Structures are given as structure tokens and as C-alpha cells.
Amino acid sequence: MITEWETCKLILAGASGAFIKDILKDNKLVLPKKIKGTLVLGSIGGLIIGACVGYLVDNDPATAFFAGYAGSQILVSLVPKTK
């Protein structure tokens, strides 16, 4: 059984993986903004995705970190592109 502290560690590890990925991408964080009337969450969206993916992985903070690091990129590749 996973305790609350272990759950928090997984969520934080996933979110930190997503945070580091955003920093390494272009050395800055993208703030939420509206583009053509649609809200884009930017780095906050990446943190949320990373935290969720980190929570869903096996009970290992290192796995949660790397899952958060790759999670947003994987989800972006699964979303169909509009022409």
C-alpha cells in the first residue's frame, strides 16, 4: 500500500521532470496565455501532465521523474495535428 508521503514524492518527481524538460528546451518557462482565443497553459500544463504521469507510475521516484520528463512530449505526439 502506498502512503501519502510516497504519493507526494511520485507527484513531485514527475512534476520536477517536466519542469527540467521545459527549462532545458529553451532556458525559459512559458507562461499561460491566449492564442487565437484558446488558453494555452504552457509550462504549467507540462507540470500538471508530469505530476499526473509521475503519480501513475510504479512506486519509484526515479521512474516518476523520467516519466514526467517524457510524459508531455509523448502526449503531444499522440494528439492529432490540425492542418
C-alpha positions in Angstrom: 0.0 0.0 0.0 1.3 3.4 -1.0 1.4 6.0 1.8 0.5 9.7 1.3 4.2 10.7 1.6 5.2 8.2 -1.2 2.4 9.5 -3.4 3.6 13.1 -2.8 7.2 12.0 -3.7 5.9 10.5 -7.0 3.9 13.6 -7.9 6.8 15.9 -7.1 9.3 13.7 -9.0 7.1 13.7 -12.1 6.5 17.5 -11.9 10.2 18.2 -11.5 11.0 16.0 -14.5 8.6 18.1 -16.6 9.9 21.3 -15.1 13.5 20.4 -16.0 12.5 19.4 -19.5 10.9 22.8 -20.1 14.0 24.6 -18.7 16.4 22.6 -20.9 14.2 23.1 -24.0 14.8 26.9 -24.3 16.1 28.1 -20.9 12.8 29.8 -20.1 9.3 28.9 -18.8 6.3 29.7 -21.0 3.5 31.4 -19.0 -0.1 30.7 -19.6 -1.6 32.9 -22.5 -4.3 33.0 -25.0 -3.5 32.2 -28.6 -6.3 32.8 -31.1 -8.9 32.7 -28.3 -7.6 29.4 -26.9 -6.0 29.2 -23.5 -2.5 27.6 -23.7 -1.2 26.5 -20.3 2.5 26.5 -21.3 4.8 25.2 -18.6 2.0 24.8 -16.1 0.4 22.3 -18.4 3.7 20.4 -18.6 3.9 20.4 -14.8 0.3 19.1 -14.5 1.0 16.3 -17.0 4.3 15.4 -15.4 2.7 15.2 -12.0 -0.2 13.0 -13.2 2.2 10.7 -15.1 4.5 10.5 -12.1 1.6 9.6 -9.9 0.6 6.7 -12.2 4.0 5.0 -12.5 5.3 2.3 -10.2 6.4 3.2 -6.7 9.8 4.6 -7.7 10.6 8.3 -7.7 13.4 7.9 -10.4 10.9 6.3 -12.7 8.3 9.1 -11.9 11.0 11.7 -12.7 11.8 10.3 -16.2 8.1 9.6 -16.9 7.3 13.3 -16.1 10.3 14.3 -18.3 9.0 12.4 -21.3 5.3 12.5 -20.5 4.3 15.8 -22.1 6.2 15.1 -25.2 4.6 11.7 -25.6 1.1 13.1 -25.1 1.8 15.9 -27.6 2.8 13.3 -30.2 -0.4 11.4 -29.6 -2.7 14.4 -30.2 -3.7 14.7 -33.9 -2.3 17.7 -35.7 -4.7 20.1 -37.4 -4.0 21.4 -40.8 
